[in-house]
């Protein structure tokens, strides 16, 4: 929301709240709010002079929030003043990753100069892993003095009382209560302008805010660590606030900050899980297959039952959360729109799925042509094409190895595979049948040995050509690749 529009709405609400409240059941009363605490308010009616002692639940939610906001007992979710900052993720000595939040004020061929709170730091380009922009609380980037100096030059209130009021509200949102009061008092000296009736209430609110400076300072630190994605520290400070100020009038602000913390922590963890998911599948698959004793039947059963538990435990250990929370967060990944699909290939082991399952949900099943003939800039499509090329090369090798051998069973095939090929198959089977991923595309590609015929011709013992099942696809004609997320 633009600041000037926000200010107009705030001042309008301030005028109305001093005169009108609405009770929970809808009745409207005209009078004056004489006192307000975290528990409720005292209201003097103008129609009969009577005084009401009300709890916040006695008022309509909108009316309660307006009064609490006026009295400094509530800060709206969008009341946090932010600035667009440069966020630089880089590597320091020892390979440790760090994050610097500030404003890029200069650059050279070898480094960026980044300013934060009056200090300038040079970060070498070669150490930078990622550079983005993010809205952050102003005190992540400025000191109060530097913010005041910069904004004073921008606003230049001079002898305009309305400009002083607008500048004072900006300073209040920044937490600079002393200077905000100075500019409100200057606006009063200049006659108040269009805000003459609102200035006394604004000064009273500042007094409330100044009295709660320690609590607000702690809230600011919670926001700071939340914004830096240091969620353990933010949680520690939330607990400190609850224990140190259990009766604080700013408990509604803390509750809002806790919601922001929970929201941002969840988003961050979901993002990290999306990055770690494939790595976890690979690690778990490698560990399970490392002793070479897992049969194909056991591999199927493991992928359909226990493997998900092992993957969540692996991720939970890395993120320092419980496996149950990891599973819950993974279930929310699509809500956050932060999960891309990945290609998984069964490779030369596609045939053990059976002919029908190989082409299930593919264009081949629908009687159409290959899905991958068109050009594409999609990196995942290109990855699938590379998988298919690798399959065809491997298929020719397998055909030579199997030439003249008898019929092969799925278990004998599995036993003869190397770790990489078993792991590739297990990862693909888990992606499709593990119950944790959504298959968004299925692709059937012609066998690299028989070109999709399902049979090959060889010379029989009598010297005559004999047609038989392809020794690679075992007559199933295709190999299977899926994209899952």
N, C-alpha and C positions, 0 to 999 in steps of 0.2 A: 504494500500500500504506500503511495506517495506520502511523504511526511506532511506536506501542507494540507492534504485532504484529511489525513489522520487527525491533525491538530484541530481542524474545523469541527470534525465529528466529536472529538473529545470535549471541546469547549461547549458545544451545544448540549452534550450529555451532562456536563457539569452544572449548567444553568438549570436544567430540568430536574436533576436529582435533588437539588436543594429545596425543591418545592413539592415534588410529587413522588409518591411511592405506590406500588401495586402489590396487594396482598396475594397470597398463593391462590385463593379462590376467585381472584379477579377484581375485587374492590379497589378503587383508587382513592387515596387519601392525600390531602394537600397540607403541608406543614413544613417543619424544619427538622433535619437530623441533628440532634444535639450531641450524640456520642456514638461511637462505633468501635467494637473490639472484634476479636476473632470469633467470639461466641454469638454476638448479635448487636443490636442497636437500640438507642433510645430516641423516640420520635415524638415531637410535640405537634399536635394537630392545631390548625389555624381555625377550624370551624367552631370548636368548643373549648380550646385551650388545654384539653386533656393530654396526658403524657402516656405513651405506650412503650412498654419494654418488649421487644420482639427478638426472636431467634431468626437466623438467616433463612431457615426452612419455612418461616411464616410468610416470606415474600416470594413473589414470582422469581424464577431464576434470573431473568433479564434485569429486573429491578435490583435484586440482591447484588449482582455483579457490578452494576453501575455504582451503587453506593460504596461497595468495598473498593472499587477502583478509585473513586474520588477520595476516600479516606486513606489511600496508600496501603490497603490491605490486599490488593489484587493487582497483578500485572498480566495483561493479556498475552496470549501466546505469541502474537506478532509484535509485542512491545519491545523485543530485544533489538537494539540497534546494531546493525551489521555493516560490514564493508567487504567488498570483493578483494580477496587476497590471493597471492600466488602460493601454491602448496608444492613444495619440492621434496621429493623422496630421493635420498641419495645414500651412498655407502661411505662410511668413515673407516678409520684404521681397524684392521682385523676383520673386515667384511661385514661389520655390523651396520644394519640399516637404520637411518634416522630420517626425521621429517622436519623441515623448516617452513614456518608459515610467516609470510611478510609480503612486502611489495618490491618487485624487481625495479630498481632505479637506474640500472646500467648493465651493460654487458660488453664482453670482449670476445676474442676468438677462443679464449680458454676458460672463461668463468662468467658467472652472473653475479652482479652485486645486488644483494637483497637487504632491504631495510626493515627493521622491526624495533619499535619502541625507541627510536632515536639512534640505534646502532646499525651499522652497515656491515654485513658479512659477505665475503666472497666465497662462492661455491663453485668448484671446478666442474666444467661441463662433463668431463669423462667420468665423474663420480655419480652423475645424476641418472636415476633409473626411470623416473616419471615426473612430469611437470603438469599440474592442472591448476584450475582456479576454483575457489570455494567461497561462499559467504560465511564470514566468521564474525564473532563479537568484536567490536572495535578495539577493546583492550587487548586482543590478541596481537594487534599491529601497532597501536598507538599507546603512548602514555597520555594521561589526562591533559598534561601541559601541551604536548605536541598536537593533540586533537583540538584543543581550544585555540591555539595559535592559527592552525590551518583553517578552521571553520569561521573564526572571527574575521579573517581576511575575506572569506567567501561571502559572509552575510553582511558585513559592514553596517551594523544597525544605526550608527550615528545618533541622530536625534529623532529617529522614527520609533515610537513606542510599540507599534505592531511588530516591527522587525525584532525588537528586543524580546518580545513575548515568544515569538517563533524560535529565536536563538536560545532562549531560556529553556524551552521545552526540549530542544535538541540536546542541550547539556544535561537536562534531567535524565533523559533516556540513556545518556552515556555514563550516568552515575556521578557527574560533577555537580553535586547539589549546592555547594557554596557559591560557585560562579553562576549557577542557574538563579539562585536567590538574588544575587547582585543585579542581574539583568532584569528580573521582574521588578525589583525595587526601582531601578532606573526607569522602567516603563511607567511605573506609578508617578514618578517625579515629572515625567513628560506628559502626564494627563491620562495615560492608560489606553488611548486610542480606541479602537473598536472592541477592546477586551477589558475595559475598565471594570466591569462587573465580575469578571472571572478571576482577575488577578488575586484578590484576597483568598479565594478558595485554593488557587494554585500555590500560594505561599504557605497556606496551612498544610497542604499535602507535602510540600517540601520539608516542613518541620517534622512530619511523621516519618518521612523517608530518612532524614538525617539521624533521627533517634534510633533507627534500625540499621544503621550503617554496617555494624558488625555482621548481622545476619545477611544483609545484601552482599557484603564482601564475600561471604562463604558461598552464597548462591552464584556469584560471578566466577569463583574458582571452580565450582561444579561445572558450569557452562564451559569454562576454559578447557578442562580435562576431557569433557565429553566431546568437544569440538576437535581435540587432538586425537580422539579415539583411544584415549587411555581410560578405558571403562572401569578397570579395577580401582583406579585412583578416584574416579568420579563416584563410584559406589561407596568407597571409604568415606568420602566427604559428605555424601547424603546421609550416611549413618551418623557421622559426627554432628551434623545439623540436628538430626532427630534427638540425639542424646543431649546436646548442649542447649538447644532451644526448644524443649518439648511444648512450651506454651506460647511460642512465638506467634504474633499476629500475621506472620508471613508464611504460615503453613500452606495456604492455598498456592503461593508461589512455588514452594518446595514440591508440592504435588504435581504441578505443571512441569517443573524441571525433571522430576522422576519419570513422567510420561515421555518427555523428550529423550531422556537417557535410555529408556527401554526401547523406544523407536529406533534411535540411532545405533544402539548396540545390536539390535536384531538385524538391521540392514547391513551393518558391517560384518557380522558373523555369517550372514547368508552369502555376502560377496566372497568372503574368504572360503566358505565351503565350496562355492562354485569353482574356485580356483584349485582347491585341494582334492576335489572329488575323484578326478581321473588318476591323480597320483596315488590316492588311497586305494583305489581299485587295483592298480598295478602292484602296489606293495603287498596288499593282502593276498593277491593271486600268487605272487612270487613265493611268499612264505608258505602258502598252502601246498604248492607244487614242489617245493624245494627238495623233499626227500624222495621224490619219484615214485611213491607208493600209491598215489591217488588214482583209482580207476576212473574210466569215463563215466560209469554209472554213479560213482561217488561224487564226481565233479558236478554232474547235473544236480544231484540232490543237494550238494553244498551250496551251489549258486542259488537254488530256489528256496533255501531255508536259512542256513547259518551265516552265509557270506555277508548279508546286509548288516547283521549284528557286529561282525568283525570290522567292517568298513566304518560304522559309526563309532566304535570304540577307538579305532585308529585316529579318526578326525577329532574326537572328543579329547584325546590325550594331547593332540597338537594345539587345540584351542583352549585347553584347560577348562572344559565344561563337562557336563555329564553326557553319557551316550544318549540318554532319554531326551535331553535338550537338543542334542545334535540331530536326532531323528525328527523332532518337532520343527526345528528350523529348516531342515531339508524339505519338509512337507509344505513350507511356506514360500519356497523359492520362486514359484511361478507368480505368486501374488506380488512379489517385488520386481518381477520382470527382469531378473538379473541372471538368467541361466541360458547359455547357448547350447545348441545341440552339437554332439561329437560323433564322428564316424567310428563304428566298430565292425570288424570283419571276422567272419568265421574261417576265411581263407580256404585252404585245401581240405579242411575238416568240415566244410559245409555239408558234405554228402551224408554224414551220420545223422543229420536232422531229418532226413527223408525228403523225397522229391517235392511233396506238397508244401512242407514247411519252408523249404528253401525259397519258393516263389510266392509265399503268402504275402498278400497286400502289396505286391509289386505290379508293375505294368505288364510283366510277362504273364502273370496270372490272368490279367485282363485281356490278353491276346494282343498287346501292343508291342512296339519295338523298344529298344534300349532307351533308358531314361537319361543316359549320360552322353549322347551324341552331340548335344548342343554345346556351344562355347559358354563359359561362365566365369565370372570374376569371383565367385564364391570360393573362398579358400578351402571350405570343407568338401565341396565338389571336387576340387583339384586333389585333395587328400584321398578321396575315394578312388579317383582315377589312378593315383599312384598305388593304392592298395591292389587294385585290379591288375595293374602292370606287374607288380611284384608277385601276385598270385600266378599269373601266366608263366612267368619265368620259373617259379617254384614248381608249377604243374609239369613243365617239361622235364625238370630234373626227376620228379617223382615217377613220371612215366618210364623213364629209362631205368630207374632203380627197380620198378615193379615188373619190367618186361619178363615174361616167361614164368612169373610166379603164380601160385594158385590164388584162389579167392581169399580176400582179406575181410576179416570181421572188424567191426567198429572198435572193439577193445584191443585187437592186435594192432590196428592202425594207431590208436592212442598211445599204446606202449612204445611204439617206435618213434614217436615225435620228440623233438627237442623241447627244452623248457620254453623258449620263445613262442613256439607254435601252440603249445598247450596253454600258455598264458593268454595268447591272443584269443583262442577259442573260449576260454573260461570267462574272460572279460566281456566278450560279445554275448555269451549266453546269460551272464548276470544282467547285463544291460537290458536284455529282452525279457528275461523270465524271473529276475530277482525281485520284482514288485516295487522297486524304488525309482525306476526311470520310465519316462514316457517315450515310446518309439514314435518319431515324427515322420520317418521315411524309411521305406524298405526297398532295396535294390537287388535285382538278380542280374548277374553278369555271366555270359557264356563261359564255360569251362575253358581254361587256357590250353588244354591238351587236345580236346576233341572239337573245339569251336562250337560247342553247344549241341553237337549231334547225339551225344550220349554213348556212341559206339566208335570203335576204331577198327581198322583192318590190318591184320598181320599175316605173316606166312605160317601156315599150319605145318604139322609134321609131315604131311603128304606132299608138301611143296605148293599147295594151293592156298590162295588168300582166304582167310577166315575172319569173319566179323564177330566182335565181342564187345562186352561193356568196356567203357573207358576205364583204365586202371586208376585214374585220378578222381573223377567225379562218380565212378561206379554206376554210370547210367543215369544219374540225376540231371545231367546236362548243365547245371548252373552252380555258381557260388553265391553266397549271400553276404550282403553288407547292409547294416542298418545305421540310421542316425537317431540318436536318443538323447534326451536331456533330463 
